[in-house]
Amino acid sequence: MPRRMPTGLAPGTSHKVGTRIKQKRLEAGLTLQAVSHRTQLSTSTLSRLEHGLYQLTVPQFLVLATALHCSATDFLTIWIEGG
């Protein structure tokens, strides 16, 4: 279950992670529905994630990275370093 972004992250981090996720999804030529099917995350959750409104757990990031054919590092580096 997604959680709201913790307040301890650097400002703009959640938006940057979401932007990177959307970029990778579009590069893969996938719709939110296709990613939802691959990850078992709802399209509304994925949309909120792309807009920086939610944070996924690390295991969910791994599933998402697999679905988008990229490395979880593509997302986690932004999340850990705060941008």
C-alpha positions as CSV (number, residue, x, y, z in Angstrom):
1,M,0.0,0.0,0.0
2,P,1.5,3.4,-1.0
3,R,2.2,5.9,1.7
4,R,2.4,9.7,1.7
5,M,5.9,11.1,1.2
6,P,7.6,11.6,4.5
7,T,8.3,15.2,5.4
8,G,12.0,14.5,6.0
9,L,12.8,14.3,2.3
10,A,14.3,17.2,0.5
11,P,11.7,19.5,-1.1
12,G,10.8,18.4,-4.6
13,T,12.2,14.9,-4.2
14,S,8.9,13.1,-4.6
15,H,8.1,15.1,-7.7
16,K,11.6,14.3,-9.2
17,V,11.1,10.6,-8.5
18,G,7.6,10.7,-10.0
19,T,8.9,12.5,-13.1
20,R,11.6,9.9,-13.6
21,I,9.1,7.1,-13.3
22,K,6.8,8.7,-15.8
23,Q,9.7,9.3,-18.2
24,K,10.7,5.6,-18.0
25,R,7.1,4.5,-18.5
26,L,6.8,6.7,-21.6
27,E,10.2,5.6,-23.0
28,A,9.0,2.0,-22.6
29,G,5.8,2.9,-24.6
30,L,3.6,1.8,-21.7
31,T,0.3,3.2,-20.5
32,L,-0.6,3.5,-16.9
33,Q,-3.0,0.5,-17.4
34,A,-0.2,-1.7,-18.8
35,V,2.1,-0.8,-15.9
36,S,-0.8,-1.4,-13.5
37,H,-1.3,-4.9,-15.0
38,R,2.4,-5.7,-14.7
39,T,2.8,-4.4,-11.1
40,Q,-0.6,-5.1,-9.5
41,L,-0.6,-1.4,-8.5
42,S,-3.8,0.6,-9.4
43,T,-3.6,3.2,-12.1
44,S,-4.6,5.8,-9.6
45,T,-1.7,4.8,-7.3
46,L,0.7,5.0,-10.3
47,S,-0.7,8.4,-11.3
48,R,-0.3,9.7,-7.8
49,L,3.2,8.4,-7.7
50,E,4.1,10.0,-11.0
51,H,2.7,13.3,-9.6
52,G,4.9,13.0,-6.5
53,L,2.0,12.4,-4.1
54,Y,3.0,9.0,-2.8
55,Q,6.0,7.0,-1.9
56,L,6.3,3.3,-2.7
57,T,8.2,0.8,-0.5
58,V,11.5,-0.4,-1.8
59,P,10.1,-3.8,-2.8
60,Q,7.4,-2.0,-4.8
61,F,10.1,0.1,-6.5
62,L,11.8,-3.1,-7.5
63,V,8.6,-4.5,-9.1
64,L,8.1,-1.2,-10.9
65,A,11.6,-1.1,-12.2
66,T,11.2,-4.6,-13.5
67,A,7.9,-3.7,-15.2
68,L,9.6,-0.7,-16.8
69,H,12.7,-2.6,-17.9
70,C,15.1,-0.4,-16.0
71,S,17.1,-0.5,-12.8
72,A,15.6,0.5,-9.4
73,T,18.7,2.7,-9.0
74,D,17.2,5.0,-11.6
75,F,14.5,5.9,-9.0
76,L,16.2,5.2,-5.7
77,T,19.2,7.4,-6.3
78,I,16.9,10.4,-6.5
79,W,14.9,9.3,-3.5
80,I,18.0,8.6,-1.3
81,E,20.0,11.7,-2.4
82,G,17.0,14.0,-2.4
83,G,17.3,15.0,-6.0
